[in-house]
Amino acid sequence: MPKTIQIRDVDDDVYAALQRRAAEAGLSVPDLLRREAARLASRPTVEEWLARTRRRPSTIERSEILAALDEQRGPWPDAGR
């Protein structure tokens, strides 16, 4: 069964930005917020994401990562100058 959420004390500038975004998307403010709430609820929390990524085995060695970074950065400047 759908639930009702009420948000109080929203600053005028925040509400104006929500109105603008809703209008740009062809939605009402409640429809925009409903869509954004669904999107937010479907995403994992940072803790959930970290727990999931920690479980993934990696075949990349630390030395390979450092070598790739060194390649992207280029040579180190001459420290003696």
Legacy VTK file of the C-alpha trace (Angstrom):
# vtk DataFile Version 3.0
C-alpha trace
ASCII
DATASET POLYDATA
POINTS 81 float
0.000 0.000 0.000
1.450 3.413 -0.951
2.599 5.671 1.882
2.480 9.441 2.210
5.608 11.424 3.037
5.450 15.027 4.160
8.495 17.287 4.260
8.192 20.453 6.316
10.247 23.636 6.409
11.672 23.449 2.891
13.505 26.687 2.088
11.950 28.861 -0.596
15.002 28.624 -2.852
15.019 24.826 -2.567
11.340 24.622 -3.458
11.819 27.029 -6.364
14.626 24.814 -7.699
12.384 21.747 -7.360
9.607 23.554 -9.237
12.019 24.495 -12.000
13.373 20.954 -12.317
9.895 19.471 -12.272
8.726 21.863 -14.990
11.777 21.045 -17.121
10.932 17.353 -16.817
7.228 17.951 -17.486
6.313 16.787 -13.985
4.705 18.155 -10.867
6.877 18.625 -7.778
5.305 15.576 -6.048
5.893 13.461 -9.172
9.507 14.619 -9.363
10.068 13.830 -5.685
8.342 10.448 -6.053
10.668 9.591 -8.949
13.755 10.771 -7.071
12.731 8.875 -3.918
12.358 5.671 -5.958
15.773 6.248 -7.546
17.375 6.906 -4.166
15.760 3.842 -2.589
16.965 1.600 -5.433
20.630 2.555 -4.973
22.791 0.757 -2.433
24.107 2.687 0.536
27.835 3.418 0.611
28.249 0.682 3.217
26.366 -1.859 1.053
28.400 -0.914 -2.014
31.686 -1.226 -0.138
30.682 -4.605 1.298
29.817 -5.837 -2.208
33.011 -4.584 -3.812
35.196 -6.044 -1.066
33.873 -9.502 -1.900
34.927 -9.300 -5.534
38.196 -11.033 -6.241
40.684 -8.950 -8.163
43.295 -10.277 -10.542
45.053 -6.914 -10.739
48.216 -6.608 -8.687
49.129 -3.450 -6.791
52.273 -3.091 -8.894
50.156 -3.050 -12.079
48.002 -0.245 -10.686
51.054 1.793 -9.683
52.665 1.230 -13.090
49.482 2.398 -14.850
49.370 5.518 -12.665
53.031 6.258 -13.373
52.373 5.870 -17.098
49.441 8.293 -16.953
51.326 10.835 -14.843
54.458 10.793 -16.926
58.017 11.124 -15.653
58.674 12.689 -12.291
60.156 16.180 -12.373
63.859 16.386 -11.689
64.141 16.836 -7.922
67.638 18.318 -8.179
66.544 21.515 -9.907
LINES 1 82
81 0 1 2 3 4 5 6 7 8 9 10 11 12 13 14 15 16 17 18 19 20 21 22 23 24 25 26 27 28 29 30 31 32 33 34 35 36 37 38 39 40 41 42 43 44 45 46 47 48 49 50 51 52 53 54 55 56 57 58 59 60 61 62 63 64 65 66 67 68 69 70 71 72 73 74 75 76 77 78 79 80
